[in-house]
């Protein structure tokens, strides 16, 4: 069975500029089609064994950006340095052999590569709501005419259930879930329409060069690529200068800089949900067993007002003021996002006030609100992720 293959052979003269070579190497990697296997080999005259040299560091960064790996290890030159490369995409495992130099000052490198006939992985998809076409006024109009507002229930549990049911139904009507492609990388906060315009121009010149292969097209593509890189660097620096200068408080500044500092990603737990349930159940059982012989608790009497005389009733103004101060955070169990509740405050504030007063009046906390999503929280970065004691439950 035939199979397409791309082989790129490189040679960089020893006197050539390493920075120019790395720029051209990045351009080559950017133009190579990702749908077929790739092999890059040759003599690049960069001391890859010196991992601290700028040229070796630059090449390593380019390889990481394009998900490729260099397989040659050990000296490939009589001078004792690694100058030759055999590069493939991640997932390919060639058997590379470096022989002693005989007829040349470079070693002969042989490699055996096996390409599996594996289908190209499907693009990951998810479901999202199209908020760009969402009409808040239409949503509020339907909400104002719903039974939740017009004919609310007098039973606490039914009232809360009607709240969740109504908001979910209206959200599905005005912003239904639709399949969407998951992007591999999220756009940087400084990447705007101007950046997209410059990048589109670079790609257009790239296509012209690939079609014509002339020196003039290559020069214009290189100049545009250098302009794009300089423009991206300026945008990056200007964005973070503005973020630091426009800080509101230390908490807000830290949240913004957290993106720049790129903290380590969360540890993926090797345990399943049932493992955590069994562990924390046994922990609670052990605590109860250790206190089983203790005497009954004693309570000092207090003068507590009954719930039916618990101050004045909650008003819509109280709820609206609380919503204005509330942060736009939400849980997966919420029927609608918090920002939408705040935008519909004029309609929902009286409803929420009635729900609170109904709960106090019946001395009942709705069963629908007694749910939480409990996730394992990693205690410290230096703890063993394979030890159950390294986690604590964290409800959201």
NUSE-824262 format. One record per residue (C-alpha): residue in one letter; y, z, x; residue number from 1. Coordinates in Angstrom, 3 decimals. Layout:
// NUSE-824262
+------+----------+----------+----------+-----+
| rest |       py |       pz |       px |  nr |
+------+----------+----------+----------+-----+
|    a |        Y |        Z |        X | NUM |
...
+------+----------+----------+----------+-----+
END
This chain:
// NUSE-824262
+------+----------+----------+----------+-----+
| rest |       py |       pz |       px |  nr |
+------+----------+----------+----------+-----+
|    x |    0.000 |    0.000 |    0.000 |   1 |
|    x |    3.410 |   -0.982 |    1.425 |   2 |
|    x |    6.154 |    1.600 |    1.796 |   3 |
|    x |    9.851 |    1.225 |    2.640 |   4 |
|    x |   11.047 |    3.000 |    5.776 |   5 |
|    x |   14.413 |    3.350 |    7.530 |   6 |
|    x |   14.383 |    3.702 |   11.341 |   7 |
|    x |   17.648 |    4.295 |   13.219 |   8 |
|    x |   17.650 |    3.955 |   17.025 |   9 |
|    x |   20.552 |    5.576 |   18.869 |  10 |
|    x |   21.861 |    5.527 |   22.423 |  11 |
|    x |   24.936 |    7.316 |   23.678 |  12 |
|    x |   26.065 |    6.544 |   27.241 |  13 |
|    x |   26.477 |    9.674 |   29.381 |  14 |
|    x |   30.185 |    8.932 |   29.851 |  15 |
|    x |   30.819 |    8.431 |   26.127 |  16 |
|    x |   32.822 |   10.890 |   24.059 |  17 |
|    x |   30.576 |   13.368 |   22.265 |  18 |
|    x |   33.126 |   13.929 |   19.470 |  19 |
|    x |   33.343 |   10.194 |   18.723 |  20 |
|    x |   29.547 |    9.976 |   18.739 |  21 |
|    x |   29.204 |   12.886 |   16.310 |  22 |
|    x |   31.750 |   11.326 |   13.936 |  23 |
|    x |   29.912 |    7.998 |   13.992 |  24 |
|    x |   26.557 |    9.768 |   13.625 |  25 |
|    x |   27.828 |   11.558 |   10.508 |  26 |
|    x |   28.977 |    8.211 |    9.079 |  27 |
|    x |   25.542 |    6.692 |    9.728 |  28 |
|    x |   23.805 |    9.613 |    8.036 |  29 |
|    x |   26.131 |    9.317 |    5.068 |  30 |
|    x |   25.255 |    5.636 |    4.560 |  31 |
|    x |   21.467 |    5.948 |    4.846 |  32 |
|    x |   19.693 |    5.627 |    1.510 |  33 |
|    x |   18.020 |    8.906 |    0.488 |  34 |
|    x |   15.291 |    7.302 |   -1.636 |  35 |
|    x |   13.137 |    6.195 |    1.351 |  36 |
|    x |   11.694 |    7.991 |    4.405 |  37 |
|    x |   13.955 |    8.166 |    7.438 |  38 |
|    x |   13.380 |    8.359 |   11.196 |  39 |
|    x |   16.240 |    8.685 |   13.695 |  40 |
|    x |   15.278 |    8.486 |   17.363 |  41 |
|    x |   16.835 |    7.715 |   20.726 |  42 |
|    x |   18.643 |    9.031 |   23.786 |  43 |
|    x |   21.878 |   10.774 |   22.812 |  44 |
|    x |   22.618 |   12.358 |   26.247 |  45 |
|    x |   23.551 |   15.730 |   24.741 |  46 |
|    x |   22.052 |   18.872 |   26.242 |  47 |
|    x |   20.344 |   20.115 |   23.087 |  48 |
|    x |   18.721 |   22.933 |   25.060 |  49 |
|    x |   22.186 |   24.458 |   25.558 |  50 |
|    x |   22.632 |   25.812 |   22.033 |  51 |
|    x |   26.140 |   27.109 |   22.825 |  52 |
|    x |   27.636 |   23.760 |   23.846 |  53 |
|    x |   30.127 |   22.295 |   21.318 |  54 |
|    x |   28.253 |   18.987 |   21.152 |  55 |
|    x |   24.897 |   20.658 |   20.433 |  56 |
|    x |   26.473 |   22.920 |   17.808 |  57 |
|    x |   28.190 |   19.932 |   16.156 |  58 |
|    x |   24.937 |   17.969 |   15.988 |  59 |
|    x |   23.087 |   20.974 |   14.553 |  60 |
|    x |   25.701 |   21.330 |   11.809 |  61 |
|    x |   25.435 |   17.643 |   10.896 |  62 |
|    x |   21.651 |   17.877 |   10.692 |  63 |
|    x |   21.908 |   20.915 |    8.405 |  64 |
|    x |   24.447 |   19.182 |    6.149 |  65 |
|    x |   22.143 |   16.212 |    5.570 |  66 |
|    x |   18.850 |   18.156 |    5.264 |  67 |
|    x |   17.241 |   16.634 |    8.358 |  68 |
|    x |   15.522 |   18.269 |   11.320 |  69 |
|    x |   15.129 |   17.448 |   15.022 |  70 |
|    x |   11.502 |   17.803 |   16.202 |  71 |
|    x |   11.691 |   17.308 |   19.993 |  72 |
|    x |   11.435 |   20.547 |   21.960 |  73 |
|    x |   11.373 |   21.133 |   25.678 |  74 |
|    x |   12.880 |   19.044 |   28.496 |  75 |
|    x |   12.812 |   15.257 |   28.160 |  76 |
|    x |   14.623 |   14.438 |   31.434 |  77 |
|    x |   13.966 |   15.052 |   35.098 |  78 |
|    x |   17.055 |   17.240 |   35.126 |  79 |
|    x |   15.301 |   19.709 |   32.825 |  80 |
|    x |   17.418 |   19.070 |   29.710 |  81 |
|    x |   16.530 |   17.916 |   26.182 |  82 |
|    x |   18.381 |   14.611 |   25.743 |  83 |
|    x |   16.124 |   12.659 |   23.357 |  84 |
|    x |   15.661 |   13.210 |   19.628 |  85 |
|    x |   13.147 |   12.458 |   16.913 |  86 |
|    x |   14.756 |   13.288 |   13.565 |  87 |
|    x |   13.251 |   13.161 |   10.085 |  88 |
|    x |   14.113 |   14.617 |    6.721 |  89 |
|    x |   13.067 |   18.157 |    5.849 |  90 |
|    x |    9.535 |   18.128 |    4.457 |  91 |
|    x |    8.180 |   15.635 |    7.001 |  92 |
|    x |    5.962 |   17.240 |    9.647 |  93 |
|    x |    5.362 |   14.786 |   12.525 |  94 |
|    x |    3.168 |   15.592 |   15.503 |  95 |
|    x |    5.510 |   14.999 |   18.479 |  96 |
|    x |    4.248 |   14.828 |   22.076 |  97 |
|    x |    6.555 |   14.863 |   25.137 |  98 |
|    x |    4.917 |   13.513 |   28.314 |  99 |
|    x |    6.045 |   13.958 |   31.908 | 100 |
|    x |    8.483 |   11.301 |   33.250 | 101 |
|    x |    6.614 |    8.655 |   35.279 | 102 |
|    x |    8.321 |    5.249 |   35.390 | 103 |
|    x |   11.696 |    6.557 |   34.240 | 104 |
|    x |   13.823 |    9.677 |   34.503 | 105 |
|    x |   13.168 |   10.210 |   30.763 | 106 |
|    x |    9.922 |   11.327 |   29.176 | 107 |
|    x |    7.913 |    9.108 |   26.887 | 108 |
|    x |    7.870 |   10.621 |   23.405 | 109 |
|    x |    5.114 |    9.774 |   20.965 | 110 |
|    x |    4.935 |   10.902 |   17.366 | 111 |
|    x |    2.448 |   10.642 |   14.530 | 112 |
|    x |    4.081 |   10.746 |   11.099 | 113 |
|    x |    2.328 |   10.795 |    7.754 | 114 |
|    x |    4.367 |    9.983 |    4.684 | 115 |
|    x |    2.833 |   11.251 |    1.491 | 116 |
|    x |    3.084 |    9.070 |   -1.593 | 117 |
|    x |    5.020 |   11.661 |   -3.539 | 118 |
|    x |    7.159 |   10.734 |   -6.508 | 119 |
|    x |   10.851 |   11.414 |   -6.204 | 120 |
|    x |   11.644 |   14.791 |   -7.781 | 121 |
|    x |   13.385 |   14.633 |  -11.109 | 122 |
|    x |   16.997 |   15.626 |  -11.327 | 123 |
|    x |   17.192 |   19.231 |  -12.599 | 124 |
|    x |   18.780 |   19.585 |  -16.018 | 125 |
|    x |   20.008 |   22.439 |  -18.179 | 126 |
|    x |   21.748 |   22.881 |  -21.522 | 127 |
|    x |   25.488 |   23.494 |  -21.787 | 128 |
|    x |   28.255 |   23.423 |  -24.354 | 129 |
|    x |   30.967 |   20.781 |  -24.161 | 130 |
|    x |   34.025 |   23.036 |  -24.154 | 131 |
|    x |   36.359 |   20.123 |  -23.424 | 132 |
|    x |   35.885 |   18.802 |  -26.978 | 133 |
|    x |   35.863 |   22.262 |  -28.559 | 134 |
|    x |   38.437 |   22.673 |  -31.362 | 135 |
|    x |   39.501 |   26.316 |  -31.551 | 136 |
|    x |   41.572 |   25.763 |  -34.717 | 137 |
|    x |   38.611 |   24.264 |  -36.596 | 138 |
|    x |   36.418 |   27.137 |  -35.426 | 139 |
|    x |   38.970 |   29.711 |  -36.646 | 140 |
|    x |   39.338 |   27.915 |  -39.975 | 141 |
|    x |   35.576 |   28.025 |  -40.637 | 142 |
|    x |   35.467 |   31.627 |  -39.452 | 143 |
|    x |   38.234 |   32.664 |  -41.871 | 144 |
|    x |   36.239 |   31.196 |  -44.786 | 145 |
|    x |   32.871 |   32.680 |  -43.738 | 146 |
|    x |   31.157 |   35.543 |  -45.581 | 147 |
|    x |   31.754 |   37.729 |  -42.532 | 148 |
|    x |   35.490 |   37.737 |  -43.366 | 149 |
|    x |   35.487 |   37.038 |  -47.115 | 150 |
|    x |   32.499 |   39.127 |  -48.254 | 151 |
|    x |   31.478 |   41.567 |  -45.479 | 152 |
|    x |   28.458 |   43.795 |  -46.019 | 153 |
|    x |   28.847 |   47.512 |  -46.674 | 154 |
|    x |   25.661 |   48.348 |  -44.759 | 155 |
|    x |   26.209 |   48.957 |  -41.042 | 156 |
|    x |   23.073 |   47.168 |  -39.785 | 157 |
|    x |   23.610 |   44.189 |  -42.094 | 158 |
|    x |   27.305 |   44.020 |  -41.140 | 159 |
|    x |   26.554 |   43.776 |  -37.406 | 160 |
|    x |   23.718 |   41.312 |  -37.995 | 161 |
|    x |   26.039 |   39.148 |  -40.124 | 162 |
|    x |   28.622 |   39.199 |  -37.304 | 163 |
|    x |   26.115 |   37.893 |  -34.734 | 164 |
|    x |   24.601 |   35.366 |  -37.128 | 165 |
|    x |   27.941 |   33.928 |  -38.268 | 166 |
|    x |   29.456 |   33.520 |  -34.803 | 167 |
|    x |   26.317 |   31.947 |  -33.361 | 168 |
|    x |   26.061 |   29.479 |  -36.240 | 169 |
|    x |   29.719 |   28.438 |  -35.970 | 170 |
|    x |   29.471 |   28.086 |  -32.193 | 171 |
|    x |   26.422 |   25.834 |  -32.526 | 172 |
|    x |   28.320 |   23.757 |  -35.081 | 173 |
|    x |   31.519 |   23.223 |  -33.061 | 174 |
|    x |   30.063 |   23.318 |  -29.522 | 175 |
|    x |   26.338 |   22.497 |  -29.734 | 176 |
|    x |   24.118 |   22.849 |  -26.709 | 177 |
|    x |   23.497 |   19.556 |  -24.939 | 178 |
|    x |   21.394 |   18.619 |  -21.894 | 179 |
|    x |   23.394 |   18.381 |  -18.676 | 180 |
|    x |   22.543 |   17.490 |  -15.087 | 181 |
|    x |   22.679 |   20.399 |  -12.647 | 182 |
|    x |   24.904 |   19.603 |   -9.699 | 183 |
|    x |   23.426 |   20.274 |   -6.320 | 184 |
|    x |   26.643 |   21.734 |   -4.997 | 185 |
|    x |   29.571 |   23.222 |   -6.836 | 186 |
|    x |   32.990 |   21.725 |   -6.105 | 187 |
|    x |   35.194 |   23.802 |   -3.835 | 188 |
|    x |   38.167 |   25.500 |   -5.537 | 189 |
|    x |   40.618 |   23.433 |   -3.485 | 190 |
|    x |   38.965 |   20.100 |   -4.394 | 191 |
|    x |   41.237 |   18.364 |   -6.911 | 192 |
|    x |   41.965 |   14.920 |   -8.341 | 193 |
|    x |   43.777 |   13.808 |   -5.182 | 194 |
|    x |   40.690 |   14.642 |   -3.102 | 195 |
|    x |   38.519 |   12.596 |   -5.459 | 196 |
|    x |   40.930 |    9.660 |   -5.195 | 197 |
|    x |   40.869 |    9.710 |   -1.380 | 198 |
|    x |   37.077 |   10.042 |   -1.313 | 199 |
|    x |   36.713 |    7.113 |   -3.725 | 200 |
|    x |   38.857 |    4.966 |   -1.437 | 201 |
|    x |   36.681 |    5.931 |    1.543 | 202 |
|    x |   33.539 |    4.954 |   -0.338 | 203 |
|    x |   35.086 |    1.640 |   -1.364 | 204 |
|    x |   35.879 |    0.774 |    2.277 | 205 |
|    x |   32.378 |    1.894 |    3.236 | 206 |
|    x |   30.866 |   -0.572 |    0.760 | 207 |
|    x |   33.129 |   -3.342 |    2.100 | 208 |
|    x |   31.914 |   -2.680 |    5.640 | 209 |
|    x |   28.249 |   -2.614 |    4.571 | 210 |
|    x |   28.736 |   -5.976 |    2.846 | 211 |
|    x |   30.740 |   -7.723 |    5.608 | 212 |
|    x |   29.838 |   -5.815 |    8.841 | 213 |
|    x |   33.112 |   -6.928 |   10.481 | 214 |
|    x |   35.089 |   -5.050 |   13.122 | 215 |
|    x |   38.179 |   -4.967 |   10.888 | 216 |
|    x |   36.243 |   -3.436 |    7.980 | 217 |
|    x |   34.705 |   -0.848 |   10.314 | 218 |
|    x |   38.138 |    0.062 |   11.733 | 219 |
|    x |   39.684 |    0.475 |    8.271 | 220 |
|    x |   36.705 |    2.595 |    7.151 | 221 |
|    x |   36.978 |    4.838 |   10.232 | 222 |
|    x |   40.730 |    5.293 |    9.778 | 223 |
|    x |   40.290 |    6.167 |    6.104 | 224 |
|    x |   37.455 |    8.577 |    6.902 | 225 |
|    x |   39.637 |   10.351 |    9.490 | 226 |
|    x |   42.495 |   10.536 |    6.969 | 227 |
|    x |   40.116 |   11.991 |    4.358 | 228 |
|    x |   38.880 |   14.662 |    6.751 | 229 |
|    x |   42.424 |   15.651 |    7.753 | 230 |
|    x |   43.494 |   15.768 |    4.118 | 231 |
|    x |   40.527 |   17.972 |    3.166 | 232 |
|    x |   41.321 |   20.362 |    6.020 | 233 |
|    x |   44.960 |   20.631 |    4.891 | 234 |
|    x |   43.935 |   21.234 |    1.277 | 235 |
|    x |   41.485 |   23.926 |    2.371 | 236 |
|    x |   44.056 |   25.783 |    4.494 | 237 |
|    x |   46.876 |   25.469 |    1.919 | 238 |
|    x |   44.651 |   26.730 |   -0.894 | 239 |
|    x |   43.632 |   29.929 |    0.862 | 240 |
|    x |   47.157 |   30.606 |    2.108 | 241 |
|    x |   48.343 |   30.437 |   -1.493 | 242 |
|    x |   45.483 |   32.627 |   -2.715 | 243 |
|    x |   46.355 |   35.348 |   -0.212 | 244 |
|    x |   50.103 |   35.068 |   -0.831 | 245 |
|    x |   49.737 |   35.197 |   -4.644 | 246 |
|    x |   47.475 |   38.261 |   -4.695 | 247 |
|    x |   48.007 |   40.540 |   -7.687 | 248 |
|    x |   46.045 |   43.559 |   -6.470 | 249 |
|    x |   43.385 |   44.406 |   -3.917 | 250 |
|    x |   40.537 |   43.943 |   -6.417 | 251 |
|    x |   41.660 |   40.448 |   -7.410 | 252 |
|    x |   42.236 |   39.475 |   -3.774 | 253 |
|    x |   38.777 |   40.647 |   -2.777 | 254 |
|    x |   37.120 |   38.736 |   -5.618 | 255 |
|    x |   38.849 |   35.554 |   -4.454 | 256 |
|    x |   38.147 |   36.070 |   -0.775 | 257 |
|    x |   34.516 |   36.814 |   -1.590 | 258 |
|    x |   34.102 |   33.064 |   -2.161 | 259 |
|    x |   35.562 |   32.347 |    1.281 | 260 |
|    x |   33.510 |   34.985 |    3.084 | 261 |
|    x |   30.302 |   33.652 |    1.490 | 262 |
|    x |   28.277 |   36.878 |    1.223 | 263 |
|    x |   24.490 |   36.646 |    1.543 | 264 |
|    x |   22.771 |   35.456 |   -1.584 | 265 |
|    x |   20.873 |   37.894 |   -3.730 | 266 |
|    x |   17.352 |   38.699 |   -2.640 | 267 |
|    x |   14.683 |   37.012 |   -4.742 | 268 |
|    x |   12.298 |   39.722 |   -5.858 | 269 |
|    x |    8.567 |   39.025 |   -5.353 | 270 |
|    x |    7.707 |   41.266 |   -8.310 | 271 |
|    x |    7.300 |   40.285 |  -11.953 | 272 |
|    x |    8.938 |   41.921 |  -14.959 | 273 |
|    x |    5.758 |   43.810 |  -15.872 | 274 |
|    x |    5.612 |   45.264 |  -12.359 | 275 |
|    x |    9.071 |   46.785 |  -12.775 | 276 |
|    x |    8.238 |   48.096 |  -16.245 | 277 |
|    x |    5.101 |   49.839 |  -14.951 | 278 |
|    x |    6.916 |   51.251 |  -11.928 | 279 |
|    x |    9.826 |   52.776 |  -13.867 | 280 |
|    x |    7.529 |   53.988 |  -16.659 | 281 |
|    x |    5.394 |   55.825 |  -14.127 | 282 |
|    x |    8.538 |   57.218 |  -12.500 | 283 |
|    x |    9.792 |   58.625 |  -15.819 | 284 |
|    x |    6.315 |   59.989 |  -16.615 | 285 |
|    x |    6.229 |   61.774 |  -13.252 | 286 |
|    x |    9.605 |   63.383 |  -13.942 | 287 |
|    x |    8.457 |   64.546 |  -17.372 | 288 |
|    x |    5.245 |   65.906 |  -15.909 | 289 |
|    x |    7.111 |   67.869 |  -13.240 | 290 |
|    x |    9.329 |   69.493 |  -15.889 | 291 |
|    x |    6.628 |   70.053 |  -18.507 | 292 |
|    x |    6.325 |   73.773 |  -17.646 | 293 |
|    x |   10.067 |   74.361 |  -17.872 | 294 |
|    x |   11.438 |   76.449 |  -20.729 | 295 |
|    x |   13.245 |   74.914 |  -23.686 | 296 |
|    x |   16.883 |   73.985 |  -23.052 | 297 |
|    x |   19.656 |   76.218 |  -24.284 | 298 |
|    x |   22.845 |   74.923 |  -25.835 | 299 |
|    x |   26.085 |   76.800 |  -26.144 | 300 |
|    x |   27.684 |   76.444 |  -29.575 | 301 |
|    x |   30.757 |   74.252 |  -29.759 | 302 |
|    x |   33.319 |   73.585 |  -32.401 | 303 |
|    x |   32.656 |   69.898 |  -33.057 | 304 |
|    x |   34.191 |   67.989 |  -35.912 | 305 |
|    x |   31.781 |   66.077 |  -38.166 | 306 |
|    x |   31.955 |   62.300 |  -38.044 | 307 |
|    x |   33.467 |   62.091 |  -41.515 | 308 |
|    x |   36.566 |   63.891 |  -40.208 | 309 |
|    x |   36.654 |   62.033 |  -36.871 | 310 |
|    x |   40.406 |   61.396 |  -36.805 | 311 |
|    x |   42.013 |   58.393 |  -38.451 | 312 |
|    x |   40.286 |   55.093 |  -39.137 | 313 |
|    x |   40.385 |   52.306 |  -36.572 | 314 |
|    x |   42.953 |   49.655 |  -37.440 | 315 |
|    x |   43.119 |   45.948 |  -36.659 | 316 |
|    x |   46.105 |   46.672 |  -34.388 | 317 |
|    x |   43.976 |   49.040 |  -32.291 | 318 |
|    x |   41.268 |   46.402 |  -31.916 | 319 |
|    x |   43.772 |   43.635 |  -31.055 | 320 |
|    x |   45.360 |   45.815 |  -28.362 | 321 |
|    x |   41.943 |   46.581 |  -26.866 | 322 |
|    x |   41.016 |   42.891 |  -26.846 | 323 |
|    x |   44.217 |   41.998 |  -25.014 | 324 |
|    x |   43.387 |   44.497 |  -22.268 | 325 |
|    x |   39.718 |   43.556 |  -22.054 | 326 |
|    x |   38.461 |   41.415 |  -19.180 | 327 |
|    x |   36.900 |   38.049 |  -20.004 | 328 |
|    x |   33.358 |   39.191 |  -19.208 | 329 |
|    x |   30.347 |   38.802 |  -21.413 | 330 |
|    x |   26.629 |   39.379 |  -21.614 | 331 |
|    x |   23.946 |   36.849 |  -22.451 | 332 |
|    x |   23.359 |   38.771 |  -25.678 | 333 |
|    x |   26.917 |   38.196 |  -26.931 | 334 |
|    x |   27.073 |   35.661 |  -29.780 | 335 |
|    x |   30.208 |   33.955 |  -28.371 | 336 |
|    x |   32.153 |   34.165 |  -25.109 | 337 |
|    x |   34.727 |   36.942 |  -24.782 | 338 |
|    x |   37.592 |   34.505 |  -24.248 | 339 |
|    x |   36.836 |   32.946 |  -27.650 | 340 |
|    x |   36.844 |   36.369 |  -29.340 | 341 |
|    x |   40.258 |   37.025 |  -27.789 | 342 |
|    x |   41.612 |   33.680 |  -28.998 | 343 |
|    x |   40.356 |   34.457 |  -32.521 | 344 |
|    x |   41.729 |   37.987 |  -32.404 | 345 |
|    x |   43.930 |   37.488 |  -35.477 | 346 |
|    x |   40.816 |   36.739 |  -37.577 | 347 |
|    x |   38.258 |   38.981 |  -35.873 | 348 |
|    x |   40.343 |   42.118 |  -35.274 | 349 |
|    x |   40.171 |   43.248 |  -38.947 | 350 |
|    x |   36.448 |   42.437 |  -39.012 | 351 |
|    x |   35.692 |   44.420 |  -35.848 | 352 |
|    x |   37.790 |   47.333 |  -37.122 | 353 |
|    x |   35.783 |   47.367 |  -40.369 | 354 |
|    x |   32.521 |   47.279 |  -38.383 | 355 |
|    x |   33.590 |   50.288 |  -36.298 | 356 |
|    x |   34.719 |   52.262 |  -39.335 | 357 |
|    x |   31.486 |   51.402 |  -41.145 | 358 |
|    x |   29.454 |   52.637 |  -38.181 | 359 |
|    x |   31.360 |   55.942 |  -38.069 | 360 |
|    x |   31.273 |   56.318 |  -41.826 | 361 |
|    x |   27.490 |   55.933 |  -42.007 | 362 |
|    x |   26.960 |   57.834 |  -38.717 | 363 |
|    x |   24.793 |   54.884 |  -37.635 | 364 |
|    x |   24.744 |   52.728 |  -34.550 | 365 |
|    x |   23.500 |   49.271 |  -35.469 | 366 |
|    x |   20.007 |   48.386 |  -34.284 | 367 |
|    x |   21.242 |   44.958 |  -33.121 | 368 |
|    x |   23.469 |   46.675 |  -30.545 | 369 |
|    x |   20.625 |   48.707 |  -29.027 | 370 |
|    x |   19.520 |   45.906 |  -26.723 | 371 |
|    x |   20.198 |   45.307 |  -23.042 | 372 |
|    x |   19.103 |   42.912 |  -20.317 | 373 |
|    x |   17.753 |   45.061 |  -17.482 | 374 |
|    x |   17.659 |   43.387 |  -14.076 | 375 |
|    x |   16.410 |   44.867 |  -10.794 | 376 |
|    x |   19.331 |   45.683 |   -8.529 | 377 |
|    x |   18.707 |   45.578 |   -4.771 | 378 |
|    x |   19.926 |   48.890 |   -3.323 | 379 |
|    x |   20.831 |   47.934 |    0.267 | 380 |
|    x |   20.566 |   44.686 |    2.282 | 381 |
|    x |   18.468 |   46.329 |    5.015 | 382 |
|    x |   15.754 |   47.585 |    2.654 | 383 |
|    x |   12.335 |   45.999 |    2.266 | 384 |
|    x |   12.333 |   43.517 |   -0.652 | 385 |
|    x |    8.539 |   43.954 |   -0.964 | 386 |
|    x |    8.880 |   47.692 |   -1.624 | 387 |
|    x |    9.387 |   48.589 |   -5.279 | 388 |
|    x |   11.441 |   51.616 |   -4.225 | 389 |
|    x |   14.122 |   49.280 |   -2.884 | 390 |
|    x |   15.261 |   48.460 |   -6.439 | 391 |
|    x |   17.014 |   50.246 |   -9.258 | 392 |
|    x |   17.373 |   49.102 |  -12.882 | 393 |
|    x |   20.759 |   47.679 |  -13.794 | 394 |
|    x |   21.454 |   46.989 |  -17.500 | 395 |
|    x |   23.832 |   44.166 |  -18.460 | 396 |
+------+----------+----------+----------+-----+
END
